[in-house]
Amino acid sequence: MLDKKKIKEKLETERDTLLEQMKGMGKLSEETGEWETIPEEQNFPEADENDKADRFEDFEARSSMMKALGLRLNNILKALKGLNRESFGRCEVCKKDIEMTRLEVNPAARTCKKHLES
């Protein structure tokens, strides 16, 4: 049986963890409501082109990570919003119950294992 209280707790914990990670890499834009990556603070002047390139690569990696975290956060928020719906825990493709083992690992799962790539 689906323990929605336990799932809600897991979702809220993951949401809070994601938000903390995202705060360490960026900020939430008041205009767009989207997370924006900010470059790491630098306490010394850039010495040469290699330092600039390294800083740019770090920013690109942070941006990529921010995008992945943002997608995961959106999935978590969607799951929290839909938790009390009768359809929660059912595959969006085949409408069958999502496997409990899958929901235990990923409480925001929207598909069963069969339709994982859908």
C-alpha positions in Angstrom: 0.0 0.0 0.0 1.2 3.5 -0.9 2.3 5.4 2.3 1.7 9.0 1.1 2.9 10.4 4.5 6.3 8.7 4.1 6.5 9.7 0.4 5.6 13.3 1.3 8.4 13.4 3.9 10.9 12.0 1.4 9.8 14.6 -1.2 10.1 17.5 1.3 13.5 16.4 2.4 14.8 16.1 -1.1 13.2 19.5 -2.0 15.0 21.1 0.9 18.3 19.5 -0.1 18.0 20.6 -3.7 17.2 24.1 -2.7 20.3 24.3 -0.4 22.5 22.9 -3.3 21.0 25.4 -5.7 21.5 28.3 -3.3 25.2 27.4 -3.2 25.5 27.8 -7.0 23.0 30.5 -7.9 20.0 32.6 -7.0 16.3 32.7 -7.7 15.5 35.5 -10.1 12.6 37.6 -8.8 11.7 38.6 -12.4 11.5 35.2 -14.0 11.1 32.9 -11.0 13.9 30.8 -12.5 17.2 29.8 -10.9 20.3 31.5 -12.3 23.8 30.3 -12.0 26.3 32.8 -10.5 30.1 32.5 -10.9 32.1 31.5 -7.9 33.5 34.5 -6.0 37.1 35.1 -6.7 39.2 36.7 -4.0 42.2 37.4 -6.3 42.6 39.0 -9.8 42.8 36.6 -12.7 46.4 36.0 -13.5 46.2 34.9 -17.1 44.1 33.3 -19.8 44.4 29.9 -18.3 42.8 31.2 -15.1 40.0 32.8 -17.1 39.4 29.5 -19.0 39.3 27.5 -15.8 36.8 29.9 -14.4 34.7 29.7 -17.5 34.8 25.9 -17.4 33.8 25.9 -13.8 30.8 28.2 -14.6 29.7 26.0 -17.4 29.8 22.9 -15.1 27.9 24.8 -12.4 25.3 25.9 -15.0 24.9 22.3 -16.2 24.5 21.1 -12.6 22.0 23.9 -11.9 19.9 22.9 -14.9 19.8 19.2 -13.7 18.9 20.2 -10.1 16.2 22.6 -11.5 14.6 19.8 -13.4 14.7 17.5 -10.4 13.3 20.2 -8.2 10.4 20.8 -10.7 9.6 17.0 -10.6 9.6 17.1 -6.8 7.3 20.1 -6.6 5.0 18.5 -9.2 4.9 15.3 -7.1 4.2 17.2 -3.9 1.4 19.2 -5.6 -0.2 16.0 -7.0 0.3 13.8 -3.9 -3.3 13.9 -2.8 -4.7 13.1 -6.2 -6.1 9.6 -6.8 -3.8 9.2 -9.8 -0.6 9.7 -7.7 1.6 6.6 -7.9 0.2 5.5 -11.2 2.1 5.5 -14.4 1.4 8.4 -16.7 1.6 6.1 -19.7 -0.2 2.9 -18.9 -2.1 4.1 -15.8 -1.0 1.0 -13.8 0.5 1.4 -10.3 4.1 2.3 -10.2 6.2 -0.4 -8.5 6.7 0.3 -4.8 10.4 -0.3 -5.1 10.6 2.4 -7.7 8.6 4.9 -5.6 10.8 4.1 -2.6 13.9 5.1 -4.6 12.3 7.9 -6.5 9.1 9.2 -4.9 8.6 11.7 -7.7 8.5 8.9 -10.4 5.8 9.5 -12.9 6.1 6.2 -14.8 6.5 2.5 -14.1 9.8 0.7 -14.9 8.4 -0.5 -18.2 7.8 3.1 -19.4 10.9 4.6 -17.7 12.2 6.0 -21.0 8.9 7.4 -22.2 
